[in-house]
Amino acid sequence: MNKFIVDTSDTYYLNEIYSDIDKLCSRYSHILSKFTIGKTVENLDIIALKLSSNNALPKPSVLFVGGIHAREDFSVMLCMKMVDYYCKYYMEEKQFDGYDVKSILDTVDMYFIPVANPDGLNIVHHGLKASKNYEALKNMNIWGEDHTYWKANANGVDLNKNFNDGNWEIRTCVPGTEVPCSDRFKGYSPNSEPETRALVDFCNKIGFTLMVTYHCSGNCTFWADSGTHELFNGIDERIMDELHYKYIYRKTKISQDPKVYGCGFENWFRARMKRPAFCIELSPFVDGGRQHPDYLFDELVWQHAKTTGLFFAEKAAEVHDEIFGNAEKYAALTESKN
């Protein structure tokens, strides 16, 4: 029996992640494929993985994204470990905590972008001097004790405040974050960053039924905002209520103020794709931006979140016909893409 490839017992470095992606794609080549969806500020590959039992048949699809914020590497570890486990359980035709992995992958395509911000992850693990953009970064403010608090990309832009969801102009900057820094700077224009554009273009190309981003911390889910909630006729809340029932992730209130919630990836997805999107905050809340030690991943995250990918894949299959139920509605949705 083949052992699992991904090791999340401690810090999971970028070179190990890229190496494991190649190992996974080699071992499970008939169901797992990788492709580059764009380049970062430092010209690193932004890699997407497609987990599918039959690439020829059109199916509902769901996207999972980790590592938008550099310091939140629990989200990266989760995406990679889910891919590893789901592939293995598919091959062995075994259930994983009550989920029939083979049945799910026969009906839904699962896509993963484990590291949306690899430049930032590298900064967190190795310091500012590890960045090719060091001469610019060294003069930027770090909101925290050191480089391990870095949240932005290698331009000092917080990617989750850079998406053009229609609210960029009014999106509020905390005093001191109106210029490039370690986090909360929204950029000089919407969709300005190569990582942001890569995610937008990928969503427009594939047309996912649902999208999920993983962040840290809080053990809660941001699932709706006031600008888009009414579009979904209760679909988003049905999914959220079931997620809350089955998992530890608290259901938050509907986000009300676009000056505060605007320009996040999930907000863009809801506004532009007009489909539900969920942001799960992994691990218990930590104040001030400090992250839990990486060696606590299995205890704080994996034991609780390991089947969330399968959960959302099932939901994508369930709601797909509601979202794309007729040609007229499908046309209206696709015309709304940005």
The 8 nearest C-alpha neighbors of each residue, nearest first, counted from 0:
[[1, 2, 3, 91, 87, 90, 88, 4],
 [2, 0, 3, 87, 4, 26, 91, 90],
 [1, 3, 4, 0, 87, 5, 83, 84],
 [2, 4, 5, 83, 1, 84, 87, 6],
 [3, 5, 2, 6, 83, 19, 23, 22],
 [4, 6, 80, 3, 7, 83, 19, 79],
 [5, 7, 8, 4, 11, 9, 3, 80],
 [8, 6, 9, 5, 76, 11, 296, 10],
 [7, 9, 294, 6, 10, 297, 296, 293],
 [8, 10, 294, 293, 7, 11, 6, 295],
 [11, 9, 293, 12, 294, 7, 8, 124],
 [12, 10, 9, 7, 15, 13, 16, 76],
 [13, 11, 15, 14, 10, 16, 124, 121],
 [12, 14, 16, 15, 17, 121, 11, 117],
 [13, 15, 17, 16, 12, 18, 19, 11],
 [16, 14, 18, 12, 13, 17, 19, 11],
 [15, 17, 13, 19, 18, 14, 20, 12],
 [16, 18, 20, 14, 19, 15, 13, 21],
 [17, 19, 15, 21, 16, 20, 14, 22],
 [20, 18, 22, 16, 21, 17, 23, 15],
 [21, 19, 17, 23, 18, 22, 24, 16],
 [20, 22, 24, 18, 19, 23, 25, 17],
 [23, 21, 19, 25, 20, 24, 26, 18],
 [24, 22, 20, 26, 25, 21, 27, 19],
 [23, 25, 28, 21, 27, 31, 22, 26],
 [24, 26, 22, 28, 23, 27, 21, 31],
 [25, 27, 23, 24, 28, 22, 21, 29],
 [26, 28, 24, 25, 29, 31, 30, 23],
 [29, 27, 24, 25, 31, 30, 26, 32],
 [28, 30, 27, 31, 52, 32, 24, 51],
 [29, 31, 51, 52, 28, 50, 27, 32],
 [32, 30, 50, 28, 24, 49, 27, 29],
 [31, 33, 49, 48, 24, 28, 30, 50],
 [34, 32, 48, 47, 49, 46, 31, 35],
 [33, 35, 47, 46, 36, 48, 32, 49],
 [34, 36, 46, 45, 37, 44, 47, 33],
 [35, 37, 45, 197, 46, 34, 47, 201],
 [38, 36, 197, 45, 35, 44, 39, 194],
 [37, 39, 44, 42, 43, 45, 193, 40],
 [40, 38, 42, 43, 41, 194, 193, 44],
 [39, 41, 42, 153, 193, 38, 154, 118],
 [42, 40, 39, 43, 131, 118, 153, 132],
 [43, 41, 39, 38, 40, 44, 37, 118],
 [42, 44, 39, 38, 41, 45, 117, 118],
 [45, 43, 38, 46, 35, 37, 42, 39],
 [46, 44, 37, 35, 38, 36, 115, 43],
 [47, 45, 35, 34, 44, 112, 36, 33],
 [48, 46, 112, 34, 111, 33, 35, 36],
 [49, 47, 33, 111, 110, 32, 112, 50],
 [48, 50, 110, 32, 31, 109, 51, 33],
 [49, 51, 31, 109, 30, 108, 110, 48],
 [50, 52, 108, 30, 53, 104, 54, 49],
 [51, 53, 30, 105, 104, 54, 50, 29],
 [54, 52, 55, 51, 56, 105, 30, 104],
 [53, 55, 56, 51, 52, 57, 30, 108],
 [56, 54, 53, 57, 52, 58, 51, 108],
 [55, 57, 54, 53, 58, 52, 106, 51],
 [58, 56, 55, 59, 54, 108, 53, 107],
 [59, 57, 107, 60, 56, 106, 108, 316],
 [58, 60, 107, 316, 208, 315, 108, 319],
 [61, 59, 108, 207, 208, 107, 109, 58],
 [60, 62, 209, 109, 207, 210, 208, 110],
 [61, 63, 210, 110, 111, 211, 109, 207],
 [64, 62, 111, 211, 212, 210, 110, 112],
 [63, 65, 212, 112, 113, 111, 213, 211],
 [66, 64, 113, 74, 75, 213, 114, 67],
 [65, 67, 114, 68, 115, 75, 116, 69],
 [68, 66, 115, 116, 65, 69, 158, 114],
 [67, 69, 150, 66, 71, 70, 151, 116],
 [68, 70, 120, 150, 119, 71, 66, 149],
 [69, 71, 150, 72, 149, 68, 123, 148],
 [72, 70, 73, 69, 215, 68, 74, 66],
 [71, 73, 75, 74, 70, 66, 76, 69],
 [74, 72, 76, 75, 71, 77, 296, 293],
 [75, 73, 65, 72, 77, 213, 76, 66],
 [76, 74, 65, 72, 113, 66, 78, 77],
 [75, 77, 73, 79, 74, 78, 80, 72],
 [76, 78, 74, 80, 75, 79, 81, 73],
 [79, 77, 81, 113, 75, 80, 76, 82],
 [80, 78, 82, 76, 81, 77, 113, 75],
 [79, 81, 83, 77, 82, 78, 5, 76],
 [82, 80, 84, 78, 83, 79, 85, 77],
 [81, 83, 85, 79, 80, 84, 86, 78],
 [84, 82, 80, 81, 86, 85, 87, 79],
 [83, 85, 87, 81, 86, 82, 88, 80],
 [84, 86, 88, 82, 87, 83, 81, 89],
 [87, 85, 89, 84, 83, 88, 82, 90],
 [88, 86, 84, 90, 89, 85, 91, 83],
 [87, 89, 91, 85, 93, 90, 86, 92],
 [90, 88, 101, 92, 86, 87, 100, 91],
 [89, 91, 87, 88, 92, 86, 101, 93],
 [90, 92, 88, 93, 89, 87, 86, 101],
 [93, 91, 89, 90, 88, 101, 94, 100],
 [94, 92, 88, 91, 95, 89, 99, 100],
 [93, 95, 99, 98, 97, 100, 96, 88],
 [94, 96, 98, 97, 93, 99, 88, 100],
 [97, 95, 98, 94, 306, 99, 305, 93],
 [96, 98, 95, 94, 99, 100, 306, 93],
 [99, 97, 95, 94, 96, 100, 309, 306],
 [100, 98, 94, 102, 101, 103, 97, 95],
 [99, 101, 103, 89, 102, 98, 94, 104],
 [102, 100, 89, 104, 103, 99, 92, 105],
 [101, 103, 105, 99, 100, 104, 106, 89],
 [102, 104, 100, 105, 106, 101, 107, 99],
 [105, 103, 107, 101, 106, 102, 52, 51],
 [104, 106, 102, 103, 52, 101, 107, 53],
 [105, 107, 104, 103, 58, 102, 316, 108],
 [108, 106, 104, 59, 58, 60, 103, 105],
 [109, 107, 60, 51, 50, 104, 59, 58],
 [110, 108, 50, 61, 60, 49, 62, 107],
 [109, 111, 49, 62, 48, 50, 61, 63],
 [112, 110, 63, 48, 47, 113, 62, 64],
 [111, 113, 47, 64, 114, 46, 115, 65],
 [112, 114, 65, 75, 78, 111, 64, 79],
 [115, 113, 66, 65, 116, 117, 112, 75],
 [114, 116, 67, 66, 112, 117, 65, 45],
 [115, 117, 67, 114, 119, 118, 66, 152],
 [118, 116, 120, 119, 114, 121, 115, 13],
 [119, 117, 121, 120, 116, 153, 152, 122],
 [118, 120, 69, 152, 122, 121, 117, 116],
 [121, 119, 69, 117, 123, 122, 118, 124],
 [120, 122, 124, 118, 119, 123, 125, 117],
 [123, 121, 126, 119, 125, 127, 120, 124],
 [124, 122, 147, 120, 121, 146, 126, 125],
 [123, 125, 121, 122, 126, 120, 147, 12],
 [124, 126, 122, 121, 129, 123, 127, 128],
 [127, 125, 122, 128, 146, 129, 123, 124],
 [128, 126, 122, 129, 130, 133, 146, 136],
 [127, 129, 130, 126, 133, 125, 131, 122],
 [128, 130, 127, 126, 125, 122, 131, 121],
 [131, 129, 132, 133, 128, 127, 122, 118],
 [130, 132, 133, 41, 129, 128, 134, 153],
 [133, 131, 130, 134, 135, 136, 153, 41],
 [132, 134, 136, 130, 135, 128, 131, 137],
 [133, 135, 132, 136, 137, 138, 131, 128],
 [136, 134, 133, 137, 132, 138, 139, 154],
 [135, 137, 133, 139, 138, 134, 132, 127],
 [136, 138, 139, 135, 134, 133, 127, 128],
 [139, 137, 136, 135, 140, 134, 180, 133],
 [140, 138, 180, 136, 137, 179, 141, 181],
 [139, 141, 180, 142, 181, 138, 179, 137],
 [140, 142, 181, 143, 180, 139, 145, 149],
 [143, 141, 181, 140, 148, 182, 144, 180],
 [142, 144, 148, 141, 145, 288, 287, 146],
 [143, 145, 148, 142, 146, 141, 147, 289],
 [144, 146, 147, 143, 148, 141, 149, 142],
 [147, 145, 148, 149, 123, 126, 127, 122],
 [146, 148, 123, 149, 145, 70, 124, 126],
 [147, 149, 146, 143, 145, 70, 150, 288],
 [150, 148, 181, 146, 147, 70, 123, 151],
 [149, 151, 69, 68, 182, 70, 181, 148],
 [152, 150, 157, 156, 182, 155, 181, 149],
 [151, 153, 119, 155, 154, 156, 118, 116],
 [152, 154, 155, 118, 119, 40, 132, 151],
 [155, 153, 152, 156, 179, 40, 136, 151],
 [154, 156, 179, 180, 151, 152, 153, 181],
 [157, 155, 151, 184, 186, 154, 152, 158],
 [158, 156, 151, 183, 182, 184, 159, 160],
 [159, 157, 161, 160, 156, 195, 151, 67],
 [158, 160, 263, 157, 161, 264, 262, 162],
 [159, 161, 262, 185, 263, 158, 157, 162],
 [160, 162, 185, 158, 189, 262, 190, 159],
 [163, 161, 262, 190, 189, 164, 263, 160],
 [162, 164, 189, 165, 190, 262, 167, 267],
 [163, 165, 267, 262, 166, 162, 270, 266],
 [166, 164, 163, 167, 262, 168, 261, 270],
 [165, 167, 261, 169, 168, 164, 170, 262],
 [166, 168, 170, 169, 165, 262, 163, 189],
 [169, 167, 166, 170, 165, 189, 171, 188],
 [168, 170, 258, 167, 166, 171, 257, 261],
 [171, 169, 258, 167, 168, 261, 166, 259],
 [172, 170, 258, 169, 259, 173, 168, 167],
 [173, 171, 176, 177, 174, 170, 184, 183],
 [172, 174, 176, 175, 171, 183, 177, 184],
 [175, 173, 176, 172, 177, 171, 178, 183],
 [174, 176, 177, 173, 178, 172, 140, 180],
 [177, 175, 184, 178, 173, 174, 172, 183],
 [178, 176, 184, 175, 172, 174, 179, 173],
 [177, 179, 176, 184, 180, 175, 186, 155],
 [180, 178, 155, 184, 156, 139, 154, 176],
 [181, 179, 155, 139, 140, 182, 141, 178],
 [180, 182, 141, 149, 151, 150, 155, 142],
 [181, 183, 150, 151, 157, 180, 184, 149],
 [184, 182, 157, 176, 185, 172, 160, 156],
 [185, 183, 176, 156, 157, 186, 177, 179],
 [186, 184, 160, 161, 157, 156, 183, 187],
 [187, 185, 156, 188, 184, 161, 191, 189],
 [186, 188, 185, 189, 191, 178, 184, 156],
 [189, 187, 191, 186, 190, 161, 185, 167],
 [188, 190, 163, 161, 191, 162, 167, 186],
 [191, 189, 162, 161, 195, 192, 163, 196],
 [192, 190, 189, 188, 186, 193, 161, 187],
 [191, 193, 195, 194, 190, 196, 158, 161],
 [194, 192, 196, 195, 39, 197, 40, 38],
 [193, 195, 197, 192, 196, 39, 198, 115],
 [196, 194, 192, 198, 193, 197, 190, 199],
 [197, 195, 199, 193, 198, 194, 190, 200],
 [196, 198, 194, 37, 200, 195, 199, 36],
 [199, 197, 201, 195, 196, 200, 202, 194],
 [200, 198, 196, 202, 201, 197, 203, 195],
 [199, 201, 203, 197, 202, 198, 196, 204],
 [200, 202, 204, 198, 203, 199, 197, 205],
 [203, 201, 199, 205, 204, 200, 206, 198],
 [202, 204, 200, 201, 206, 205, 199, 336],
 [203, 205, 201, 202, 206, 200, 199, 207],
 [204, 206, 202, 203, 207, 201, 60, 200],
 [207, 205, 203, 202, 204, 208, 272, 60],
 [208, 206, 60, 61, 209, 205, 202, 62],
 [207, 209, 60, 61, 315, 59, 319, 206],
 [210, 208, 61, 207, 275, 276, 315, 274],
 [209, 211, 276, 62, 61, 63, 277, 207],
 [212, 210, 277, 63, 276, 278, 62, 64],
 [213, 211, 64, 278, 63, 65, 279, 277],
 [212, 214, 279, 74, 65, 278, 280, 64],
 [213, 215, 280, 74, 281, 279, 71, 216],
 [216, 214, 280, 281, 71, 282, 217, 213],
 [215, 217, 284, 280, 281, 282, 283, 218],
 [216, 218, 284, 283, 280, 219, 282, 281],
 [219, 217, 248, 281, 280, 282, 283, 216],
 [218, 220, 249, 248, 280, 217, 279, 250],
 [221, 219, 279, 278, 250, 222, 248, 280],
 [222, 220, 278, 251, 277, 223, 279, 219],
 [221, 223, 277, 220, 278, 276, 239, 235],
 [224, 222, 253, 228, 221, 254, 225, 227],
 [225, 223, 254, 253, 226, 228, 227, 255],
 [224, 226, 255, 228, 227, 254, 253, 223],
 [225, 227, 224, 228, 270, 257, 229, 255],
 [226, 228, 230, 229, 225, 224, 270, 269],
 [229, 227, 230, 223, 225, 224, 231, 226],
 [228, 230, 231, 227, 232, 233, 225, 226],
 [231, 229, 228, 227, 232, 273, 274, 233],
 [230, 232, 234, 233, 229, 228, 235, 275],
 [233, 231, 234, 230, 229, 235, 228, 236],
 [232, 234, 236, 231, 235, 237, 229, 228],
 [235, 233, 237, 231, 236, 232, 238, 318],
 [236, 234, 238, 233, 237, 275, 239, 231],
 [235, 237, 239, 233, 238, 234, 240, 222],
 [238, 236, 234, 240, 239, 235, 233, 241],
 [237, 239, 241, 235, 236, 240, 242, 234],
 [240, 238, 236, 242, 241, 237, 243, 235],
 [239, 241, 243, 237, 242, 238, 236, 244],
 [242, 240, 244, 238, 243, 239, 245, 237],
 [243, 241, 239, 245, 244, 240, 246, 238],
 [242, 244, 240, 246, 241, 245, 248, 249],
 [245, 243, 241, 242, 246, 240, 247, 239],
 [244, 246, 242, 243, 241, 247, 248, 240],
 [247, 245, 243, 248, 242, 244, 303, 304],
 [246, 248, 249, 243, 218, 303, 245, 219],
 [249, 247, 219, 218, 246, 243, 220, 250],
 [248, 250, 219, 243, 220, 251, 247, 218],
 [251, 249, 220, 219, 243, 248, 252, 239],
 [252, 250, 221, 220, 249, 253, 219, 222],
 [251, 253, 254, 250, 221, 223, 222, 255],
 [252, 254, 223, 224, 255, 225, 251, 222],
 [255, 253, 224, 225, 252, 256, 223, 260],
 [254, 256, 225, 224, 253, 257, 260, 226],
 [255, 257, 258, 259, 260, 254, 225, 261],
 [258, 256, 261, 260, 259, 166, 255, 170],
 [257, 259, 170, 171, 256, 169, 261, 260],
 [258, 260, 257, 256, 261, 171, 170, 255],
 [259, 261, 257, 258, 256, 254, 262, 263],
 [260, 262, 257, 166, 263, 259, 258, 170],
 [263, 261, 162, 160, 164, 161, 163, 167],
 [264, 262, 159, 266, 160, 265, 261, 162],
 [263, 265, 267, 266, 159, 162, 268, 262],
 [264, 266, 268, 276, 267, 263, 269, 277],
 [267, 265, 263, 269, 264, 268, 270, 262],
 [266, 268, 164, 264, 270, 265, 269, 271],
 [269, 267, 265, 272, 266, 271, 270, 264],
 [268, 270, 273, 274, 266, 267, 275, 272],
 [271, 269, 267, 273, 268, 164, 272, 227],
 [270, 272, 336, 268, 273, 267, 269, 337],
 [271, 273, 268, 336, 274, 269, 270, 335],
 [274, 272, 269, 270, 271, 332, 268, 275],
 [273, 275, 269, 272, 209, 208, 276, 268],
 [276, 274, 209, 269, 235, 277, 210, 273],
 [277, 275, 210, 265, 211, 209, 269, 222],
 [276, 278, 222, 211, 221, 279, 265, 212],
 [277, 279, 212, 221, 220, 211, 213, 222],
 [280, 278, 220, 213, 219, 214, 281, 277],
 [281, 279, 215, 214, 216, 218, 219, 217],
 [280, 282, 215, 218, 216, 214, 279, 217],
 [283, 281, 216, 218, 299, 300, 217, 215],
 [284, 282, 217, 218, 216, 285, 281, 299],
 [283, 285, 217, 216, 282, 286, 218, 215],
 [286, 284, 289, 216, 283, 290, 288, 287],
 [285, 287, 288, 284, 289, 290, 216, 217],
 [288, 286, 289, 285, 143, 290, 142, 148],
 [287, 289, 286, 290, 148, 285, 143, 142],
 [290, 288, 287, 285, 286, 148, 291, 143],
 [291, 289, 288, 292, 285, 71, 70, 215],
 [290, 292, 293, 289, 295, 285, 282, 296],
 [293, 291, 294, 295, 290, 296, 9, 10],
 [292, 294, 9, 10, 295, 296, 291, 73],
 [293, 295, 9, 8, 292, 296, 10, 7],
 [296, 294, 293, 298, 297, 292, 299, 291],
 [297, 295, 300, 299, 298, 294, 293, 301],
 [296, 298, 301, 300, 295, 299, 302, 7],
 [297, 299, 295, 296, 300, 302, 301, 303],
 [300, 298, 296, 282, 297, 295, 301, 302],
 [301, 299, 296, 303, 297, 282, 302, 304],
 [300, 302, 297, 305, 304, 303, 296, 298],
 [301, 303, 300, 304, 297, 298, 305, 299],
 [304, 302, 301, 300, 305, 246, 247, 299],
 [305, 303, 301, 307, 306, 300, 302, 246],
 [304, 306, 301, 307, 303, 302, 81, 308],
 [305, 307, 309, 308, 304, 310, 96, 81],
 [306, 308, 310, 304, 309, 305, 311, 242],
 [309, 307, 306, 311, 310, 312, 305, 81],
 [310, 308, 312, 306, 307, 311, 313, 98],
 [309, 311, 307, 313, 308, 312, 306, 314],
 [312, 310, 314, 313, 308, 309, 315, 307],
 [313, 311, 309, 315, 314, 310, 61, 308],
 [314, 312, 316, 310, 311, 315, 309, 317],
 [313, 315, 311, 317, 316, 312, 318, 310],
 [316, 314, 312, 313, 318, 317, 319, 208],
 [317, 315, 313, 314, 319, 318, 59, 107],
 [316, 318, 314, 315, 319, 313, 320, 321],
 [319, 317, 321, 315, 320, 316, 314, 322],
 [320, 318, 322, 316, 321, 315, 317, 323],
 [321, 319, 324, 323, 322, 318, 317, 316],
 [322, 320, 324, 318, 319, 323, 317, 234],
 [321, 323, 319, 320, 324, 318, 274, 329],
 [324, 322, 320, 329, 321, 325, 319, 328],
 [325, 323, 320, 321, 322, 328, 326, 329],
 [324, 326, 328, 327, 323, 329, 320, 322],
 [325, 327, 329, 328, 330, 324, 323, 331],
 [328, 326, 330, 329, 325, 331, 324, 332],
 [329, 327, 331, 330, 325, 326, 332, 323],
 [328, 330, 326, 332, 323, 331, 327, 333],
 [331, 329, 327, 333, 328, 332, 326, 334],
 [330, 332, 328, 334, 329, 333, 327, 335],
 [333, 331, 329, 335, 330, 334, 328, 273],
 [332, 334, 330, 335, 336, 331, 329, 272],
 [335, 333, 331, 332, 336, 330, 337, 329],
 [334, 336, 332, 333, 271, 337, 272, 331],
 [337, 335, 271, 272, 333, 334, 203, 332],
 [336, 271, 335, 203, 272, 199, 334, 163]]
